[in-house]
Amino acid sequence: MSKKSNIKIMVLFVLSVSLIVAAMTTYLLTLYYRHVCFHILGGFCESMIENNPDSRQAVLELLKTHDFHVTGENILSNFGYYPSNLGITDTTALWIAVLAFFVGGILFLFTFCYWHRKSYDRIQTLTGYLEKINTGVQGLVLESSDDEFSKLQDEIYKTVTELYQTREEALTARNNFAENLSNIAHQLKTPITSISLTVQMAKEHLDDIHTAETPQEHTSMACKMHANIKDIGRQINRLMHLEEALLLLSRIDAGTLALDRKPTDVFTILSLASDNLYELFMQKGVLIEVPEMGEMNINVDLNWTMEAVMNLMKNCMEATGTGTAVHCSYEKNPLYVQIRIWDEGEGFAKEDLPHLFERFYRGENAKNTGIGIGLSFSKAIIEMQNGIIRAFNLPNGGACFEVRFYIR
């Protein structure tokens, strides 16, 4: 129902009510007019009789000829006359009142029926909209209106929009689940295949040991057997690491990972992360620099945030060469605290940048270590704590991770 229609209905309603009120007022004024005439005539007759007592019978006969009836406490009341039977025969005002009341009633009924029809049409429109939504029709937009149903229409539209979003999120989650399941199967396939081949080779070496004719052949087969056992151990460790990572990611997806967020100094997080990676950096021959840049607190879980930062530092270490360094810096402004971690390597490959934080993604130049979920884990931990992360290449070379924890 449009705003113009609402104005028309309101005008008709006000007009009908005004006519009814006018009719009632006219009728009441008519009654009042009768009473006034009655008292005036009563006073007149009383004065006449007082001045001329012999006229009493003449006045009575005169009143009877006009068929008057009396109400009120005066001389006319003693003769049994009432104001409604006073000899005033002009009924124009009464007919006007009746006509106004009749017209007002008709306008009121018309207004009510019109409003009811418009309301019914609006309800039918909203019902039809919901029926189309339930049948799977998408992209429907209701025409905006300004009436008593506009709030209901807005709420319906909001609800439908939220349902669409929920449906899209559910489809995305299902697709992600299928993709993750495929990636997990692929990740499990590699170590399981390797273990299967290694076990087969170990069996062959064991048979060779039993059939060895010389001590040299026996020792050689035993060394190969030992190497096979070590390879099986490495693959089992890889499976265990994959299992732990998958369990952690499933807790993040389910929202059950508990974070103990407290004000924590950024320098403390970076220092603890670098200390835990010290031996790994020493083996690679890479330095890590964590400068003291003043106290800056962020509201995070110390342990999980440290794990996320360690993944970033480790990624930079693996991307740079021996004799180089991984650098850290941090700063604060009224909106957020920013942390940067960068290396002196060649930087990210252009085709890898859009996919760095995807699960199980490993670039073409990636080493054979890792399973490709470290950066995805770091991104999830940071975003759970009101933060964002991005990766880019520095103008002078080197890969850089930039993390921002927003203050509010």
MIFILUM-236365 format. One record per residue (C-alpha): residue in one letter; x, y, z. Coordinates in Angstrom, 1 decimal. Example, Ala and Ser with C-alpha at 12.3 -4.5 7.8 and 13.67 -1.06 7.14 Angstrom:
2
PT   aa        x        y        z
PT    A     12.3     -4.5      7.8
PT    S     13.7     -1.1      7.1
END
This chain:
408
PT   aa        x        y        z
PT    M      0.0      0.0      0.0
PT    S      1.5      3.3     -1.1
PT    K      1.9      6.4      1.0
PT    K     -0.6      8.2     -1.3
PT    S     -3.2      5.5     -0.7
PT    N     -2.7      5.9      3.0
PT    I     -3.3      9.6      2.8
PT    K     -6.6      9.0      0.9
PT    I     -7.8      6.5      3.4
PT    M     -6.9      8.9      6.2
PT    V     -8.8     11.8      4.6
PT    L    -11.9      9.6      4.0
PT    F    -11.8      8.4      7.6
PT    V    -11.5     11.9      9.0
PT    L    -14.3     13.1      6.7
PT    S    -16.6     10.2      7.8
PT    V    -15.9     10.8     11.5
PT    S    -16.4     14.6     11.0
PT    L    -19.8     14.0      9.4
PT    I    -20.9     11.7     12.2
PT    V    -19.8     14.2     14.8
PT    A    -21.6     17.0     12.9
PT    A    -24.8     14.9     12.8
PT    M    -24.6     14.2     16.5
PT    T    -23.9     17.9     17.3
PT    T    -26.9     19.0     15.1
PT    Y    -29.2     16.6     16.9
PT    L    -28.0     17.7     20.3
PT    L    -28.5     21.4     19.3
PT    T    -32.0     20.6     18.2
PT    L    -32.8     19.1     21.6
PT    Y    -31.4     22.1     23.3
PT    Y    -33.4     24.4     21.1
PT    R    -36.6     22.6     22.0
PT    H    -35.9     22.9     25.7
PT    V    -35.2     26.6     25.3
PT    C    -38.5     27.2     23.5
PT    F    -40.3     25.1     26.1
PT    H    -39.1     27.2     29.0
PT    I    -39.8     30.4     27.2
PT    L    -43.3     29.4     26.4
PT    G    -43.8     28.1     29.9
PT    G    -42.6     31.5     31.4
PT    F    -44.9     33.3     29.0
PT    C    -48.0     31.3     30.0
PT    E    -47.2     31.6     33.7
PT    S    -46.9     35.4     33.4
PT    M    -50.2     35.6     31.5
PT    I    -52.1     33.6     34.1
PT    E    -50.6     35.6     36.9
PT    N    -51.7     38.9     35.3
PT    N    -55.1     37.5     34.2
PT    P    -56.3     34.6     36.3
PT    D    -59.4     34.3     34.1
PT    S    -57.2     33.4     31.2
PT    R    -56.1     30.1     32.7
PT    Q    -58.8     28.1     30.9
PT    A    -58.1     29.9     27.6
PT    V    -54.4     29.2     27.8
PT    L    -55.0     25.5     28.5
PT    E    -57.4     25.2     25.6
PT    L    -54.9     27.0     23.3
PT    L    -52.1     24.7     24.2
PT    K    -54.3     21.7     23.7
PT    T    -55.2     22.8     20.2
PT    H    -51.4     22.6     19.3
PT    D    -51.1     19.2     21.0
PT    F    -48.2     20.2     23.3
PT    H    -46.7     17.9     25.9
PT    V    -44.6     19.1     28.8
PT    T    -41.3     18.2     30.5
PT    G    -39.5     20.2     33.1
PT    E    -40.6     21.8     36.4
PT    N    -42.7     24.8     35.3
PT    I    -46.4     25.6     34.7
PT    L    -46.5     23.6     31.5
PT    S    -45.4     20.5     33.4
PT    N    -48.6     20.8     35.5
PT    F    -50.6     20.4     32.4
PT    G    -48.8     17.3     31.3
PT    Y    -46.8     18.7     28.3
PT    Y    -43.2     17.8     27.2
PT    P    -40.6     19.6     25.1
PT    S    -40.7     16.9     22.4
PT    N    -44.3     17.8     21.7
PT    L    -43.8     21.5     21.7
PT    G    -45.5     23.1     18.8
PT    I    -42.4     23.6     16.7
PT    T    -42.8     21.8     13.4
PT    D    -39.6     22.7     11.6
PT    T    -37.6     19.4     11.3
PT    T    -35.0     20.6      8.8
PT    A    -32.2     20.4     11.3
PT    L    -33.2     16.9     12.3
PT    W    -33.2     15.8      8.7
PT    I    -29.8     17.3      8.1
PT    A    -28.5     15.5     11.1
PT    V    -29.9     12.2      9.9
PT    L    -28.5     12.7      6.4
PT    A    -25.1     13.6      7.8
PT    F    -25.1     10.6     10.0
PT    F    -26.1      8.4      7.1
PT    V    -23.4      9.8      4.7
PT    G    -20.8      9.6      7.5
PT    G    -21.7      6.0      8.1
PT    I    -21.4      5.1      4.4
PT    L    -18.0      6.8      4.2
PT    F    -16.8      5.1      7.3
PT    L    -17.8      1.7      5.9
PT    F    -16.2      2.5      2.6
PT    T    -13.0      3.5      4.3
PT    F    -13.0      0.4      6.4
PT    C    -13.6     -1.9      3.4
PT    Y    -11.0     -0.1      1.3
PT    W     -8.4     -0.4      4.1
PT    H     -9.3     -4.1      4.7
PT    R     -8.9     -4.8      0.9
PT    K     -5.5     -3.1      0.8
PT    S     -4.4     -4.9      3.9
PT    Y     -5.5     -8.2      2.3
PT    D     -3.6     -7.5     -0.9
PT    R     -0.5     -6.6      1.0
PT    I     -0.7     -9.9      3.0
PT    Q     -1.3    -11.8     -0.2
PT    T      1.8    -10.1     -1.7
PT    L      4.0    -11.0      1.3
PT    T      2.6    -14.6      1.3
PT    G      3.3    -15.0     -2.4
PT    Y      6.8    -13.7     -1.9
PT    L      7.5    -16.3      0.8
PT    E      5.9    -19.1     -1.3
PT    K      8.3    -18.2     -4.2
PT    I     11.2    -18.3     -1.8
PT    N     10.2    -21.7     -0.5
PT    T     10.0    -23.1     -4.0
PT    G     13.7    -22.0     -4.6
PT    V     13.2    -18.9     -6.6
PT    Q     16.2    -16.6     -5.9
PT    G     16.9    -12.9     -6.5
PT    L     13.4    -11.7     -5.6
PT    V     13.2     -8.1     -4.3
PT    L     10.1     -6.7     -2.8
PT    E      9.0     -3.3     -3.9
PT    S      9.6     -0.8     -1.1
PT    S      6.5      0.8      0.5
PT    D      5.6      3.0      3.4
PT    D      2.7      1.6      5.3
PT    E      1.8     -0.4      8.4
PT    F      3.3     -3.5      6.8
PT    S      6.6     -1.9      5.9
PT    K      8.3     -3.1      9.1
PT    L      7.0     -6.6      8.6
PT    Q      8.3     -6.5      5.0
PT    D     11.7     -5.3      6.2
PT    E     11.9     -8.1      8.7
PT    I     10.9    -10.7      6.2
PT    Y     13.5     -9.4      3.7
PT    K     16.2     -9.5      6.4
PT    T     15.2    -13.1      7.4
PT    V     15.2    -14.2      3.8
PT    T     18.6    -12.6      3.2
PT    E     20.1    -14.3      6.3
PT    L     18.7    -17.6      5.2
PT    Y     20.4    -17.1      1.8
PT    Q     23.6    -16.3      3.5
PT    T     23.3    -19.3      5.8
PT    R     22.6    -21.5      2.8
PT    E     25.6    -20.2      0.9
PT    E     27.8    -20.7      4.0
PT    A     26.5    -24.2      4.4
PT    L     27.3    -25.0      0.7
PT    T     30.7    -23.4      1.1
PT    A     31.4    -25.4      4.3
PT    R     30.3    -28.6      2.5
PT    N     32.5    -27.9     -0.5
PT    N     35.4    -27.1      1.9
PT    F     34.8    -30.3      3.8
PT    A     34.9    -32.3      0.6
PT    E     38.0    -30.5     -0.5
PT    N     39.7    -30.9      2.9
PT    L     38.7    -34.6      2.9
PT    S     40.3    -35.0     -0.5
PT    N     43.5    -33.2      0.6
PT    I     43.7    -35.3      3.8
PT    A     43.4    -38.5      1.8
PT    H     46.2    -37.2     -0.5
PT    Q     48.3    -36.3      2.5
PT    L     47.8    -39.7      4.1
PT    K     48.4    -41.6      0.8
PT    T     52.0    -40.4      0.4
PT    P     53.4    -41.6      3.8
PT    I     51.3    -44.8      3.7
PT    T     52.5    -45.6      0.2
PT    S     56.1    -44.9      1.3
PT    I     55.7    -47.1      4.4
PT    S     54.2    -49.9      2.3
PT    L     57.1    -49.8     -0.2
PT    T     59.7    -49.6      2.6
PT    V     58.2    -52.6      4.4
PT    Q     58.3    -54.5      1.1
PT    M     61.9    -53.6      0.6
PT    A     62.7    -54.5      4.2
PT    K     61.3    -57.9      3.7
PT    E     63.5    -58.4      0.7
PT    H     66.5    -57.2      2.6
PT    L     65.6    -59.6      5.5
PT    D     65.5    -62.5      3.0
PT    D     68.8    -61.4      1.6
PT    I     70.3    -61.3      5.1
PT    H     69.2    -64.9      5.7
PT    T     70.7    -66.0      2.4
PT    A     73.9    -63.9      2.7
PT    E     77.0    -66.1      2.1
PT    T     79.7    -63.7      3.4
PT    P     79.9    -61.4      6.4
PT    Q     80.2    -58.4      4.0
PT    E     76.9    -59.2      2.3
PT    H     75.3    -59.7      5.7
PT    T     76.5    -56.3      7.0
PT    S     75.4    -54.6      3.8
PT    M     71.9    -56.0      4.0
PT    A     71.7    -55.2      7.7
PT    C     72.6    -51.5      6.9
PT    K     69.9    -51.4      4.3
PT    M     67.4    -52.9      6.7
PT    H     68.3    -50.3      9.3
PT    A     67.8    -47.5      6.7
PT    N     64.4    -48.9      5.9
PT    I     63.4    -48.9      9.6
PT    K     64.5    -45.3      9.9
PT    D     62.5    -44.3      6.8
PT    I     59.4    -46.0      8.3
PT    G     60.0    -44.1     11.5
PT    R     60.1    -40.8      9.6
PT    Q     56.9    -41.5      7.8
PT    I     55.1    -42.5     11.0
PT    N     56.3    -39.3     12.6
PT    R     54.9    -37.4      9.6
PT    L     51.5    -39.2     10.1
PT    M     51.5    -38.3     13.7
PT    H     52.2    -34.7     13.0
PT    L     49.5    -34.7     10.3
PT    E     47.0    -36.2     12.8
PT    E     47.8    -33.5     15.4
PT    A     47.5    -30.7     12.8
PT    L     44.2    -32.1     11.5
PT    L     42.7    -32.4     15.0
PT    L     43.8    -28.8     15.7
PT    L     42.2    -27.5     12.5
PT    S     39.0    -29.4     13.3
PT    R     38.8    -27.7     16.7
PT    I     39.3    -24.3     15.1
PT    D     36.5    -25.0     12.5
PT    A     34.2    -26.2     15.2
PT    G     34.9    -23.2     17.4
PT    T     36.0    -25.3     20.3
PT    L     39.6    -24.1     20.6
PT    A     39.8    -22.3     23.9
PT    L     41.9    -19.1     23.9
PT    D     43.0    -17.5     27.1
PT    R     43.3    -13.9     25.9
PT    K     45.2    -11.6     28.1
PT    P     47.2     -8.4     27.6
PT    T     50.6     -9.6     26.3
PT    D     53.7     -7.7     25.3
PT    V     54.6     -8.1     21.6
PT    F     58.3     -8.4     22.3
PT    T     57.6    -11.3     24.7
PT    I     55.8    -13.2     22.0
PT    L     58.5    -12.6     19.3
PT    S     61.3    -13.5     21.8
PT    L     59.7    -16.8     22.9
PT    A     59.0    -17.7     19.3
PT    S     62.6    -17.1     18.2
PT    D     64.0    -18.9     21.2
PT    N     61.9    -22.0     20.3
PT    L     63.3    -21.9     16.8
PT    Y     66.9    -21.1     17.8
PT    E     68.4    -24.6     17.1
PT    L     66.5    -24.8     13.8
PT    F     67.9    -21.4     12.7
PT    M     71.4    -22.4     13.8
PT    Q     71.3    -25.6     11.7
PT    K     70.2    -23.6      8.7
PT    G     72.8    -20.8      9.4
PT    V     70.2    -18.1      9.5
PT    L     70.0    -15.3     12.0
PT    I     66.8    -13.9     13.5
PT    E     66.5    -10.3     14.7
PT    V     63.9     -9.3     17.3
PT    P     64.6     -5.6     18.3
PT    E     63.3     -4.1     21.5
PT    M     60.9     -1.3     20.3
PT    G     59.1     -0.5     23.6
PT    E     56.2     -2.1     25.4
PT    M     53.2     -2.8     23.3
PT    N     50.4     -5.0     24.6
PT    I     47.9     -7.0     22.5
PT    N     45.0     -9.0     23.9
PT    V     45.8    -12.5     22.8
PT    D     46.5    -16.0     24.0
PT    L     50.3    -16.2     24.5
PT    N     50.9    -19.8     23.6
PT    W     48.7    -20.1     20.5
PT    T     49.9    -16.7     19.2
PT    M     53.5    -17.8     19.7
PT    E     52.8    -20.9     17.7
PT    A     51.3    -18.8     14.9
PT    V     54.3    -16.5     14.9
PT    M     56.7    -19.5     14.9
PT    N     55.1    -20.7     11.7
PT    L     55.7    -17.4     10.0
PT    M     59.3    -17.2     11.2
PT    K     59.9    -20.8     10.1
PT    N     58.4    -20.1      6.6
PT    C     60.8    -17.1      6.2
PT    M     63.8    -19.2      7.3
PT    E     63.0    -21.9      4.8
PT    A     62.7    -19.3      2.0
PT    T     66.1    -17.7      2.6
PT    G     69.7    -18.9      2.3
PT    T     72.5    -19.6      4.6
PT    G     74.2    -16.5      6.0
PT    T     71.1    -14.3      5.8
PT    A     68.7    -13.2      8.5
PT    V     65.0    -13.0      9.3
PT    H     63.9     -9.7     10.6
PT    C     61.0     -8.6     12.9
PT    S     59.5     -5.2     13.7
PT    Y     56.4     -3.9     15.4
PT    E     54.6     -0.6     15.9
PT    K     51.4      0.8     17.3
PT    N     48.8      3.4     16.3
PT    P     45.3      4.2     17.7
PT    L     43.7      1.5     15.7
PT    Y     46.0     -1.6     15.8
PT    V     49.3     -3.1     16.7
PT    Q     51.3     -4.2     13.6
PT    I     53.9     -6.9     13.4
PT    R     56.1     -7.5     10.4
PT    I     58.3    -10.6      9.8
PT    W     60.4    -10.7      6.6
PT    D     63.4    -12.4      5.1
PT    E     66.2    -11.7      2.6
PT    G     65.3    -14.3      0.1
PT    E     63.8    -14.1     -3.4
PT    G     60.2    -13.5     -2.1
PT    F     57.0    -15.3     -2.9
PT    A     56.3    -16.6     -6.4
PT    K     53.6    -14.5     -8.0
PT    E     51.3    -17.4     -8.6
PT    D     51.7    -18.5     -4.9
PT    L     50.6    -15.3     -3.3
PT    P     46.8    -15.8     -3.7
PT    H     47.0    -19.3     -2.2
PT    L     49.5    -19.0      0.6
PT    F     47.0    -19.3      3.4
PT    E     45.0    -22.1      1.8
PT    R     45.1    -25.5      3.6
PT    F     47.5    -28.1      2.2
PT    Y     48.7    -25.6     -0.4
PT    R     52.4    -25.9     -1.2
PT    G     54.1    -23.8     -3.8
PT    E     56.1    -25.3     -6.7
PT    N     59.4    -24.2     -5.1
PT    A     58.5    -25.5     -1.6
PT    K     60.8    -28.0      0.1
PT    N     59.7    -31.5      0.7
PT    T     59.2    -30.8      4.4
PT    G     55.8    -29.8      5.9
PT    I     52.3    -30.6      4.9
PT    G     51.1    -27.2      3.9
PT    I     48.8    -26.2      6.9
PT    G     51.2    -24.0      9.0
PT    L     50.2    -20.7      7.4
PT    S     46.5    -21.7      7.3
PT    F     46.8    -22.4     11.1
PT    S     48.5    -19.0     11.7
PT    K     45.8    -17.2      9.8
PT    A     43.0    -18.9     11.7
PT    I     44.6    -18.2     15.2
PT    I     45.2    -14.5     14.3
PT    E     41.7    -13.9     12.9
PT    M     40.2    -15.5     16.0
PT    Q     41.8    -12.8     18.1
PT    N     40.5     -9.8     16.2
PT    G     43.5     -9.7     13.8
PT    I     44.3    -10.0     10.1
PT    I     47.3    -11.2      8.2
PT    R     48.6    -10.6      4.7
PT    A     51.7    -11.6      2.7
PT    F     53.6     -9.6      0.1
PT    N     57.0     -9.1     -1.5
PT    L     59.2     -6.2     -0.4
PT    P     60.3     -3.7     -3.1
PT    N     64.0     -4.6     -2.5
PT    G     63.4     -8.4     -2.4
PT    G     62.3    -10.7      0.3
PT    A     59.0    -12.1      1.5
PT    C     57.1    -10.3      4.2
PT    F     54.2    -11.3      6.6
PT    E     52.2     -8.4      8.1
PT    V     50.0     -9.0     11.1
PT    R     47.6     -6.5     12.6
PT    F     45.8     -6.9     15.9
PT    Y     43.1     -4.4     16.2
PT    I     42.7     -2.7     19.6
PT    R     38.9     -2.7     19.5
END
